[in-house]
């Protein structure tokens, strides 16, 4: 007899896991090799830049590799859980007191978000002649994953919405290290290298610390899901870690290996998605994303510069705290660059929360309008 017997066939679930592992291996190969090359030029956060640019460019050039690039959700979620724990621990016990004195910048974020959303929407709706809901979802400055899910149910060309957000997040992710070098000089870049080199390694920590880290990550996620907290992957671990560190019950350590893993995971995932975008087909919508990104980032950057001058803040703190670069991405940047993590996390969470509050009203209005048209 010839041919494979049923018993010789791989279980579908095992086959899917093996495929995911192969994707991770290919993505890590592109990301780490590109990061090493960039590090030789002493550019800031080389493995973050290498993960995004390397996976994007190499994936675009080597087309057979594209199906084998990406970060599976079962791997991505634990990384975000760990990032949330690290961010919560970095915020520190003075968080509540800081929030009370941040009311001026809180107002700035509210005003900037309203203006940026309105102008971005008008650019796409009036100037680019896009359907109004597609234009609005594309212009919303934040909540990339959540808005993308909503777009699948409410607009015909959901990839246009995804592209708009992807362009914005990519621009922030790539521009921030360059801004660090330009504004604060090469000394700040070298400091970021030293900061990561000085992080403790996994083998240097007692087992109790590792158990605490894992318990906060997965336990807080389960709790956040139970109470239906928005963005449970990040906010759950971040809030639990913040409270426990503030009470002095635990002391969260930033692991060298984990910070590197977070860079490869987040940067590699964006790069993999970009490498699969068929450029000719979506050029028009790519232009939409560029236009909205320029408008949105110009508005937020203007407010960030003004806030830094008036309130005597570090410019990079204000910039990362205000600009909509993706909640996961900007919190990682704040950890890497030694910024005010509490300020960055609070203001970016506030901006996304504003979007969460506003979008349901918009979608409810859309459903009412659709029902009215059907009845007519």
Order of alpha helices (4+ residues) and beta strands (2+ residues): alpha-alpha-alpha-alpha-alpha-alpha-alpha-alpha-alpha-alpha-alpha-alpha-alpha-alpha-alpha-alpha
